[in-house]
Amino acid sequence: MGLDSSELGRGLFRVLETGDRELAVEVVHEHFRNREAAVSPTACSLPGPAGVLASGAWMRSAFSGLHFAVTGIAHEDDHVWVRLRMQGRHTGPFVRFNDGALDQAVPPTGHEIDFEQIHVLGLSDGKVVSHEAVRDDVTMLGQLEVFPPKPARLLRMLGWRLTGQASRAAAQVSAAAAEAAAQR
């Protein structure tokens, strides 16, 4: 017997935390699509478990101890709403993309993140087939001292951009995400 909708919702975020391939196959539909992938490495846009595994690798590369503390789940018919707190320590470059191109690279700060998100998951054939989110990114960027901008953080980010460290970080993060997606 398959997982119920609450277990599917929790399972998806457990895959992101751990990179558990077996769990990914169990909870993620082969036609899975992530509406939020535009700010991620290209591999995160792949359909099915591969895209979810790439997304997890991308987030774990920036945030050690990545954890999604679920605070509530609601479900109706073929949708699940998961309210949670994304938590971790910023120990690697946090690279954001804009349709596959480097948009922003935040050098590691060592700061803890803890902010709220709500995710809407579509279900089909007993698995998660779609994802979209409402995230409090402003709070996360504040915890990383990017917004409102702290002068020292902006200077470091600018230095990363000018010296090519931001581009190298984007390439490394993209390669790690692609590798996570390709492993079977």
Secondary structure in CASP SS format (residue, H / E / C, confidence):
PFRMAT SS
TARGET T0000
AUTHOR 0000-0000-0000
METHOD secondary structure of the structure
MODEL  1
M C 1.00
G C 1.00
L C 1.00
D C 1.00
S H 1.00
S H 1.00
E H 1.00
L H 1.00
G H 1.00
R H 1.00
G H 1.00
L H 1.00
F H 1.00
R H 1.00
V H 1.00
L H 1.00
E H 1.00
T H 1.00
G C 1.00
D C 1.00
R H 1.00
E H 1.00
L H 1.00
A H 1.00
V H 1.00
E H 1.00
V H 1.00
V E 1.00
H E 1.00
E E 1.00
H E 1.00
F E 1.00
R E 1.00
N E 1.00
R H 1.00
E H 1.00
A H 1.00
A H 1.00
V H 1.00
S C 1.00
P C 1.00
T H 1.00
A H 1.00
C H 1.00
S H 1.00
L C 1.00
P C 1.00
G H 1.00
P H 1.00
A H 1.00
G H 1.00
V H 1.00
L H 1.00
A H 1.00
S H 1.00
G H 1.00
A H 1.00
W H 1.00
M H 1.00
R H 1.00
S H 1.00
A H 1.00
F E 1.00
S E 1.00
G E 1.00
L E 1.00
H E 1.00
F E 1.00
A E 1.00
V E 1.00
T E 1.00
G E 1.00
I E 1.00
A E 1.00
H E 1.00
E E 1.00
D C 1.00
D C 1.00
H E 1.00
V E 1.00
W E 1.00
V E 1.00
R E 1.00
L E 1.00
R E 1.00
M E 1.00
Q E 1.00
G E 1.00
R E 1.00
H E 1.00
T C 1.00
G C 1.00
P C 1.00
F E 1.00
V E 1.00
R E 1.00
F E 1.00
N E 1.00
D C 1.00
G C 1.00
A E 1.00
L E 1.00
D E 1.00
Q E 1.00
A E 1.00
V E 1.00
P C 1.00
P C 1.00
T C 1.00
G C 1.00
H C 1.00
E E 1.00
I E 1.00
D E 1.00
F E 1.00
E E 1.00
Q E 1.00
I E 1.00
H E 1.00
V E 1.00
L E 1.00
G E 1.00
L E 1.00
S E 1.00
D C 1.00
G C 1.00
K E 1.00
V E 1.00
V E 1.00
S E 1.00
H E 1.00
E E 1.00
A E 1.00
V E 1.00
R E 1.00
D C 1.00
D H 1.00
V H 1.00
T H 1.00
M H 1.00
L H 1.00
G H 1.00
Q H 1.00
L C 1.00
E C 1.00
V C 1.00
F C 1.00
P C 1.00
P C 1.00
K C 1.00
P H 1.00
A H 1.00
R H 1.00
L H 1.00
L H 1.00
R H 1.00
M H 1.00
L H 1.00
G H 1.00
W H 1.00
R H 1.00
L H 1.00
T H 1.00
G C 1.00
Q H 1.00
A H 1.00
S H 1.00
R H 1.00
A H 1.00
A H 1.00
A H 1.00
Q H 1.00
V H 1.00
S H 1.00
A H 1.00
A H 1.00
A H 1.00
A H 1.00
E H 1.00
A H 1.00
A H 1.00
A H 1.00
Q C 1.00
R C 1.00
END
